[in-house]
């Protein structure tokens, strides 16, 4: 049994098809049953008797473990075995019993990704989408034409991956499962010493007893096992140990890491090879046909033998062309017939329909001519066999070049994937933290909390924290930051980055699919699959494109034929060896094949693929085509202050006393009050105070404040010893009726003009002193704001800080407008006000308090060093926390949209210019016409042109970086 068949037989719950020989030996009652619970809201339950009826009906169903019905709440909770029954059947049973199900929960929405084979144009991707959405239980389906993948959200209670794949195949396309939602952490192992179904059963049972193992997928014929697991609870080395300990004798069973070939790359190679082979095979027949019809007849006497008559008017040349053309038409060109059949069966039309129609008309008309030549001794007519064979050859050449070019659109993503090293050095430490052994292992065997040694020049294998050593790490391959970054104890390192000069010991914190590199790849893949709104234009055009072309071709043929029959153009216009009917037919066939919807469908997704991949390598993660498209329309950028325009690490620049307390007493009181606060400014005050106390030799233990209280947006209060201490702004002082004198007011005012925040400290109701805190502005901030202005974009700062500080920073960086003392919802409201004026707004922020504004903005940009919540709410993530990437994101969007428009020009240009020429509009004036085989070449060229146009985005350079270089050189 083929391993692919085994994988194809896996349902949404990870169980094999019951036909597998291994599972035939297992009893479902003894197997490890996965119990699932589903809850229903049921109507018309009036009493306990109704509840008993439902419990009785549902309880009799095969696979139902237990039923509980609450007559008061009108709810039913049913525990069942998903391998035997699903939620949909339970619902049906309740409804058959006469009780309507008011709410059928969608609590278990699973996700799977599928590879789709055989898609040629937008019409194909739409057909796959519609076929998927018609499957009962499928909630949403997105199909990416350029990526040749589908992402499907479905309810596993109702359907599974095998039914989804069947729906795709019924629509006429091939499909393979890439991954399902439970594939978060998966390892493939090759088994040795496992020779019988009983051995397989032992291994499977042993693995399922391990805490954290979600699913065990056995491949009996290949002696392989695929395990999905929870990385918090177990890991690949633990799983291998479990298998090896499962045998009755030590080392009876052996397991080793098996790395399955990258399916996408392998399939691309196979597809490229297939088109190349088909093209060469087609040339083997069509080149002689071309020589016999176009070349040799002109080279007398070498071609005279072709005119030798076999019977009546049937010549050797005509017979040879017929014989050589037939395998091209029906064997090599079979794929066009299959594609046409499936397209017409689902009541749509695509490129295959046009090609099949054009080549069949040419071929069967030529057969008609050949039969008449065989039957009549005075018949003169010209066959079109070269048209049919050469047309198919040129289309196959175009598809071959297109597949080659499309393979390069995901180069950036492939480079990211390849960044992780193959091996790593695993350390064993003693109780004192000293390394006692070192072992080289595969990166895929790394588990959470492993201690890894990273030598100079080696790549960091997974995300982790430095526990020993110091070095500089080059993170440019992940973040785009060219300057190596210093790493020492406690610093985070990212998998795939390069350790430059020192030796580091790193504790693994994120492994497998949880690493930053894996997350980036997943994010970019999702973005490439998402359909940009601009794609709707192509989708709308493609719906009526092919029928319009067919009608245009028929009208062209009829027009030329009728005009010719009435003698409205001179007989001299008809080429030698052709009659008026044949000339009209050639014009009609040319119109059919010159117009192709393929290029139109590739215009947007190929550009989005290249742009999102290129953005990822430059530290700009774009979460989809929608964000990429909206960013080019941005007219206003709203910035948060702290951590966005500023560094986000406040420091105390001065401390002043306004009382008789000594500086030592003042710092001790402030430290005690602020010690329990998590606010960045509080931490900076504590650090400054501790440094001061240490500098003057004070070793006093910090007294803990009693009755500690946080006053949101104002400060903190607490009792230190017998004194009441307040630390905060003027608002806190007012709330506690503390008098802020003129001297203090003047100090605060002077510092706020310098973009500093003043933190007042009051002891027993009197202001004792103040700390002036500043958060330095990022060095690139002013340059970024200036460049945005040059792009015609206005800038606004919205912050919760006081007006004086906010305006001082606004002036320093050149912000157009400042809004201060604004709470998180107020930030979102400001953005909505701007949107109501018709502006497209981008928001740049980093904190939890920015997430409402990021979600409200047309384009949310999260600084990569910010919080997970902010990153989750954003459309674009600026990974290296550099404001220059705000410009990069907008500029990349503008360049991509410009490239998409150019792609549409290429795609539609061939059709708009090609169709009239193919229809013969120039023929009466210039004698120029487009033979069908040349029309086919033009059609193939349009798709290749579009993909190559998108590939030019690979050369994208950051605009601000170029600006710097030119400034320096100047």
Buried (B, 14 or more C-beta within 10 A) or exposed (E): EEBEEBBBBBBBBBBBEEEBEBBEEBEEEEBEBEEBBBBBBBEEBEEEEBBEBBBEBBEEBEBBBEBBBEBEEBBBEBBBBBBBBBBBBBBEBBEEBEBEBEEBEBEBBBBBBBBBBBBBBBBBBBBBBBBBEEBEBBBEBBBBBBBBBBBBBBBBBBBBBBBBBEBBEEBBBEBBBBBBBBBBBBBBBBBBBBEEBEBBBBBBBBBBEBEBBBBBBBBBEBBBBBBBBEBEEBBBBBBBEBBBEBBEEEEBBBBEBBEEEEEBEEBBBEBBEBBBEBBEBBBBBBBBBBBBBEEBBEEEEEBEEBEEEEEBBBBBBBBBBBEBBBBBBEEBBEBBBBBBBBBBEBEBBBBBBBBBBBBBBBBEBBBEBBEBBBEEEEBEBBBBBBBBBBBBBBBBBBBBBBBBBBBBBBBBBBEBBEBBBEBBBBBEBEEEEEBEEEEEBBBBBBBBEBBBBBEEEBBBBBBBBBBBBBBBBBBBBBBBBEEBBEBEEEBEBBBBBBBBEBBBBBBBBBBBBBBBBBBBBEBBBBBBBBBBEBBEBBBEBBBEBBEBBBEBBEEBBEBBBEEBEEEEBEEEBBBEEBBBBBBBBBBBBBBBBBBBBBBBBBBBBBBBBBBBBBBBBBBBBBBBBBBBBBBBBBBBBBBBBBBBBBBBEBBBBBBBBBBEBEBBBBBBBBBBBBBBBEBBBBBBBBBBBBEBBEEEEEEEEBBEBEEBEBBEEBBBBBBBEEBBBBBBBBEBBEBBEBEBEEEBEEBBEEBBEEBBBBBBBBBEEEBBBBBBBBBBBBEBBBBBBBBBEEBEBBBBBBBBBBEBBBBBBBEBBBBBEBBBEBEBEBBBBBBEEBBEEEBBBBBBBBBBBBBBBBBBBBBBBBBBBBBEBBBEBBBBBBBBBBBBBBBBBBBBBBBBBEBBEBBBBBBBBBBEEBBBBBBBBEBEEEEEBBBBBBBBBBBBBBBBBBBBBBBEBBEBEBBBBEBBEEEEEE
